[in-house]
């Protein structure tokens, strides 16, 4: 992508109110494709919206703050959250968002907390209908197996 075309795209985006997040040192690393992250906070200040490949994923801000995986919020060895619910602010607001590279978004919260979210982590937790169905069918639902009368009789236990 040449610089004048990129400049035109950036101008269109800035006029639309969206915010391009990029790592300056990586902006032109690959001249043949745009590697920036297109992201913004929704107009109602409730969601982070990330546009990738013409698809917009929305992530509720309170969910993002609750699912922060930094060492202060998440216990890695037990794979569990350590947030104190009595002190958790469900009305948390974003102070700023930025990209530290082409694969990670950083959110600075109004409670002086900083969260880093890898794009692949966010994508695997997408709230889109397609991702939800894929997750539910692949992880939560065992494969369907129809039983015949004979198979049922084979597994039937007789208790006397």
LODREN-573938 format. One record per atom (N, C-alpha, C): x, z, y; residue in three letters. Coordinates in steps of 0.05 Angstrom, whole numbers, padded with zeros to 5 digits, always signed. Atoms other than C-alpha are relative to their C-alpha. Example, Ala and Ser with C-alpha at 12.3 -4.5 7.8 and 13.67 -1.06 7.14 Angstrom:
2
+00018+00000-00024Ala/+00246+00156-00090Ala/+00018+00000+00024Ala/-00016-00001-00024Ser/+00273+00143-00021Ser/-00015+00014+00022Ser/
//
This chain:
160
+00017+00000-00023Unk/+00000+00000+00000Unk/+00018+00000+00024Unk/-00017+00000-00023Unk/+00031-00019+00066Unk/-00009+00021+00021Unk/+00005-00022-00019Unk/+00035+00029+00124Unk/-00024-00005+00018Unk/+00023+00006-00018Unk/-00015-00007+00169Unk/-00027+00004-00015Unk/+00025-00004+00016Unk/-00068-00007+00113Unk/-00005+00030-00004Unk/+00002-00029+00004Unk/-00054+00067+00100Unk/-00009+00013+00026Unk/+00008-00010-00026Unk/-00060+00081+00175Unk/-00030-00005+00005Unk/+00029+00007-00003Unk/-00128+00046+00176Unk/-00017+00018-00017Unk/+00016-00018+00018Unk/-00153+00086+00116Unk/+00000+00028+00011Unk/-00001-00027-00010Unk/-00129+00151+00146Unk/-00018+00003+00025Unk/+00017-00001-00024Unk/-00165+00134+00212Unk/-00029+00001-00009Unk/+00028-00001+00010Unk/-00230+00119+00174Unk/-00007+00027-00011Unk/+00005-00026+00012Unk/-00224+00184+00136Unk/-00003+00021+00021Unk/+00001-00020-00021Unk/-00210+00225+00198Unk/-00026-00002+00016Unk/+00025+00003-00014Unk/-00271+00195+00232Unk/-00024+00009-00017Unk/+00022-00008+00017Unk/-00314+00212+00171Unk/-00002+00031-00003Unk/+00000-00029+00002Unk/-00296+00286+00176Unk/+00013+00011-00025Unk/-00014-00009+00024Unk/-00260+00288+00109Unk/+00029+00006+00007Unk/-00028-00007-00005Unk/-00191+00318+00105Unk/+00017-00010-00023Unk/-00018+00009+00021Unk/-00135+00284+00068Unk/+00022+00022-00003Unk/-00021-00019+00006Unk/-00088+00333+00035Unk/+00023-00014-00013Unk/-00023+00013+00012Unk/-00018+00308+00021Unk/+00024+00017+00002Unk/-00026-00012-00002Unk/+00051+00332+00008Unk/+00017-00021+00015Unk/-00014+00021-00016Unk/+00092+00297+00062Unk/+00023-00013-00014Unk/-00023+00012+00013Unk/+00153+00288+00019Unk/-00009-00019-00023Unk/+00009+00017+00021Unk/+00111+00254-00035Unk/-00019-00022+00009Unk/+00020+00019-00010Unk/+00065+00212+00009Unk/+00005-00029-00008Unk/-00007+00027+00006Unk/+00102+00147-00002Unk/+00018-00003-00025Unk/-00017+00000+00024Unk/+00136+00164-00068Unk/-00006-00025-00017Unk/+00008+00024+00015Unk/+00097+00109-00104Unk/-00015-00018+00019Unk/+00011+00018-00021Unk/+00083+00052-00056Unk/-00024-00016-00010Unk/+00022+00017+00011Unk/+00033+00018-00103Unk/-00026+00015-00003Unk/+00025-00015+00002Unk/-00019+00073-00104Unk/+00000+00023+00019Unk/+00004-00023-00017Unk/-00047+00127-00060Unk/+00002+00025-00016Unk/-00003-00024+00016Unk/-00025+00195-00085Unk/-00010+00025+00014Unk/+00011-00023-00014Unk/-00058+00239-00034Unk/-00024+00011-00013Unk/+00024-00013+00010Unk/-00114+00287-00050Unk/-00021+00000+00022Unk/+00021+00000-00019Unk/-00179+00275-00014Unk/-00018+00024-00005Unk/+00016-00025+00005Unk/-00213+00342-00005Unk/-00010+00010+00027Unk/+00012-00012-00023Unk/-00257+00379+00043Unk/-00017+00023-00008Unk/+00020-00021+00004Unk/-00300+00441+00050Unk/-00027-00012+00007Unk/+00026+00012-00005Unk/-00373+00422+00046Unk/-00011+00010+00027Unk/+00011-00007-00026Unk/-00414+00424+00110Unk/-00014+00027+00000Unk/+00013-00026+00001Unk/-00451+00486+00086Unk/+00020+00023-00005Unk/-00022-00019+00004Unk/-00383+00521+00075Unk/-00003+00015-00026Unk/+00004-00013+00026Unk/-00402+00536+00003Unk/+00017-00011-00023Unk/-00014+00014+00022Unk/-00361+00486-00038Unk/+00026-00014+00010Unk/-00023+00018-00004Unk/-00294+00452-00042Unk/-00007-00026-00014Unk/+00006+00026+00011Unk/-00305+00378-00052Unk/+00026-00015-00003Unk/-00024+00016+00005Unk/-00251+00336-00084Unk/-00009-00027-00009Unk/+00007+00027+00007Unk/-00257+00261-00087Unk/+00024-00013-00014Unk/-00021+00014+00015Unk/-00217+00226-00141Unk/-00013-00023-00015Unk/+00011+00024+00015Unk/-00230+00156-00169Unk/-00029-00004+00006Unk/+00028+00005-00010Unk/-00295+00150-00128Unk/-00020+00021-00011Unk/+00017-00021+00010Unk/-00322+00213-00161Unk/+00005+00025+00017Unk/-00003-00024-00015Unk/-00335+00276-00121Unk/-00008+00024-00017Unk/+00005-00025+00014Unk/-00328+00343-00156Unk/-00004+00022+00020Unk/+00006-00022-00018Unk/-00357+00404-00122Unk/+00006+00026-00015Unk/-00006-00026+00012Unk/-00330+00474-00136Unk/-00009+00022+00020Unk/+00009-00022-00017Unk/-00366+00535-00107Unk/+00024+00017+00008Unk/-00023-00015-00010Unk/-00318+00574-00063Unk/+00001+00028-00013Unk/+00000-00026+00012Unk/-00340+00641-00091Unk/+00010-00001-00029Unk/-00010+00004+00027Unk/-00326+00614-00161Unk/+00030-00004+00000Unk/-00029+00004-00002Unk/-00257+00590-00140Unk/+00015+00026+00005Unk/-00014-00025-00006Unk/-00239+00657-00110Unk/-00001+00019-00024Unk/+00003-00017+00024Unk/-00266+00693-00172Unk/+00019-00009-00023Unk/-00016+00011+00022Unk/-00226+00647-00218Unk/+00029-00006+00008Unk/-00028+00002-00008Unk/-00159+00652-00181Unk/+00017+00010-00023Unk/-00018-00007+00023Unk/-00103+00655-00233Unk/+00027+00011+00009Unk/-00025-00012-00008Unk/-00049+00688-00191Unk/+00004+00026-00014Unk/-00006-00024+00015Unk/-00016+00750-00219Unk/-00016+00024+00011Unk/+00016-00022-00011Unk/-00058+00795-00173Unk/-00029-00001-00009Unk/+00029+00004+00008Unk/-00124+00767-00199Unk/-00004-00005-00030Unk/+00003+00009+00028Unk/-00110+00746-00271Unk/+00023+00012-00017Unk/-00020-00012+00019Unk/-00075+00782-00329Unk/+00005-00021-00021Unk/-00006+00023+00017Unk/-00040+00725-00365Unk/+00001+00006-00030Unk/-00002-00005+00029Unk/-00025+00759-00432Unk/-00026+00006-00013Unk/+00027-00005+00012Unk/-00097+00782-00442Unk/-00020-00021+00008Unk/+00017+00022-00009Unk/-00125+00720-00409Unk/-00026+00010+00013Unk/+00024-00012-00013Unk/-00173+00762-00366Unk/+00004+00004+00029Unk/+00000-00005-00028Unk/-00191+00772-00294Unk/+00005+00030+00005Unk/-00004-00028-00007Unk/-00170+00836-00259Unk/-00010+00006+00028Unk/+00012-00004-00026Unk/-00212+00831-00197Unk/-00018+00025+00000Unk/+00017-00023-00003Unk/-00245+00895-00174Unk/-00026-00008+00012Unk/+00026+00010-00009Unk/-00319+00878-00168Unk/-00011+00016+00023Unk/+00010-00016-00022Unk/-00332+00935-00120Unk/+00012-00010+00027Unk/-00014+00009-00024Unk/-00283+00904-00071Unk/-00002-00031+00004Unk/+00001+00029-00001Unk/-00297+00830-00085Unk/-00021-00009+00021Unk/+00017+00010-00021Unk/-00326+00793-00025Unk/-00013-00026-00009Unk/+00014+00024+00008Unk/-00379+00744-00048Unk/-00005-00019+00022Unk/+00002+00018-00023Unk/-00381+00715+00022Unk/+00027-00009+00010Unk/-00027+00008-00007Unk/-00308+00697+00022Unk/+00000-00028+00013Unk/-00002+00025-00015Unk/-00289+00640+00069Unk/+00029-00011-00002Unk/-00025+00014+00001Unk/-00233+00589+00068Unk/+00012+00000+00028Unk/-00014+00002-00025Unk/-00182+00595+00124Unk/+00013-00028+00002Unk/-00012+00027+00000Unk/-00145+00531+00104Unk/+00003-00010-00028Unk/-00007+00013+00025Unk/-00133+00482+00048Unk/+00023-00019+00004Unk/-00023+00018-00003Unk/-00070+00442+00035Unk/+00008-00008-00028Unk/-00012+00009+00026Unk/-00034+00404-00020Unk/+00030+00007+00001Unk/-00029-00005+00001Unk/+00034+00430-00041Unk/+00015-00023-00013Unk/-00010+00024+00012Unk/+00044+00367-00081Unk/-00024-00017-00008Unk/+00023+00017+00007Unk/+00002+00311-00111Unk/-00018+00011-00022Unk/+00015-00011+00022Unk/-00024+00356-00166Unk/-00012+00028+00005Unk/+00008-00027-00005Unk/-00040+00423-00133Unk/-00012+00004+00028Unk/+00013-00007-00025Unk/-00088+00448-00080Unk/+00004+00030+00005Unk/-00003-00028-00008Unk/-00074+00513-00043Unk/-00023+00007+00019Unk/+00021-00010-00018Unk/-00131+00553-00012Unk/+00010+00026+00011Unk/-00005-00025-00013Unk/-00116+00606+00039Unk/-00027+00012+00009Unk/+00025-00012-00004Unk/-00174+00654+00042Unk/+00000+00019+00025Unk/+00002-00017-00024Unk/-00199+00696+00101Unk/+00007+00029-00006Unk/-00008-00028+00007Unk/-00181+00760+00062Unk/+00031+00001-00004Unk/-00030+00002+00001Unk/-00106+00739+00067Unk/+00010-00005-00029Unk/-00008+00007+00027Unk/-00105+00718-00006Unk/+00006-00030-00001Unk/-00008+00028+00003Unk/-00073+00652-00028Unk/-00004-00007-00030Unk/+00005+00010+00027Unk/-00096+00613-00090Unk/+00010-00028-00003Unk/-00009+00026+00007Unk/-00064+00553-00123Unk/-00016-00011-00023Unk/+00016+00012+00021Unk/-00107+00506-00164Unk/+00011-00027-00008Unk/-00008+00026+00010Unk/-00077+00451-00206Unk/-00024-00019-00003Unk/+00022+00019+00001Unk/-00120+00388-00203Unk/-00010-00003-00029Unk/+00009+00003+00027Unk/-00120+00382-00279Unk/-00016+00024-00010Unk/+00015-00025+00006Unk/-00145+00455-00284Unk/-00028-00003+00012Unk/+00026+00004-00013Unk/-00201+00439-00235Unk/-00016-00022-00015Unk/+00015+00021+00013Unk/-00219+00374-00270Unk/-00011+00009-00027Unk/+00010-00009+00025Unk/-00225+00409-00337Unk/-00023+00020+00003Unk/+00022-00019-00005Unk/-00274+00458-00305Unk/-00021-00011+00019Unk/+00018+00014-00018Unk/-00314+00407-00267Unk/-00029+00009-00006Unk/+00028-00006+00002Unk/-00387+00424-00254Unk/-00018-00024-00003Unk/+00016+00024+00002Unk/-00409+00352-00261Unk/-00015-00001-00027Unk/+00017+00002+00024Unk/-00463+00336-00312Unk/+00016-00011-00024Unk/-00016+00013+00021Unk/-00416+00291-00352Unk/+00020+00020-00012Unk/-00020-00020+00010Unk/-00362+00345-00358Unk/-00014+00023-00014Unk/+00015-00022+00013Unk/-00413+00399-00375Unk/-00009-00008-00028Unk/+00009+00010+00026Unk/-00442+00357-00431Unk/+00023-00003-00019Unk/-00024+00003+00017Unk/-00373+00340-00457Unk/+00010+00027-00010Unk/-00009-00027+00008Unk/-00353+00413-00457Unk/-00019+00013-00020Unk/+00019-00013+00018Unk/-00417+00438-00489Unk/-00001-00014-00027Unk/+00000+00014+00026Unk/-00416+00384-00543Unk/+00026+00003-00015Unk/-00026-00002+00014Unk/-00342+00391-00557Unk/+00010+00028-00006Unk/-00010-00027+00004Unk/-00329+00465-00551Unk/-00021+00020-00010Unk/+00020-00021+00005Unk/-00393+00505-00554Unk/-00019-00007-00023Unk/+00020+00008+00020Unk/-00434+00466-00605Unk/+00014-00009-00025Unk/-00012+00010+00026Unk/-00413+00461-00678Unk/-00012-00027-00007Unk/+00010+00026+00009Unk/-00420+00393-00709Unk/-00025+00003-00017Unk/+00025-00001+00014Unk/-00489+00379-00736Unk/+00005-00008-00029Unk/-00002+00007+00029Unk/-00494+00378-00812Unk/-00028+00004-00012Unk/+00026-00001+00012Unk/-00560+00362-00845Unk/+00002+00008-00029Unk/-00001-00010+00028Unk/-00573+00399-00910Unk/-00023-00012-00016Unk/+00021+00008+00019Unk/-00610+00374-00969Unk/-00008+00025-00016Unk/+00010-00023+00017Unk/-00649+00419-01017Unk/+00022+00008-00019Unk/-00021-00007+00020Unk/-00592+00415-01068Unk/+00023+00015+00013Unk/-00021-00014-00014Unk/-00539+00435-01017Unk/-00008+00029+00008Unk/+00010-00026-00007Unk/-00582+00493-00994Unk/+00000+00018-00025Unk/+00001-00016+00025Unk/-00591+00517-01066Unk/+00029+00008-00008Unk/-00027-00007+00007Unk/-00515+00514-01075Unk/+00011+00023+00015Unk/-00010-00022-00017Unk/-00502+00562-01018Unk/-00018+00025+00000Unk/+00019-00022+00001Unk/-00563+00606-01029Unk/+00010+00022-00018Unk/-00009-00023+00016Unk/-00543+00675-01052Unk/-00025+00015-00009Unk/+00023-00014+00012Unk/-00589+00713-01097Unk/+00007+00030+00000Unk/-00004-00029-00001Unk/-00594+00787-01083Unk/-00021+00014-00016Unk/+00020-00015+00017Unk/-00627+00831-01135Unk/+00001+00029+00005Unk/
//
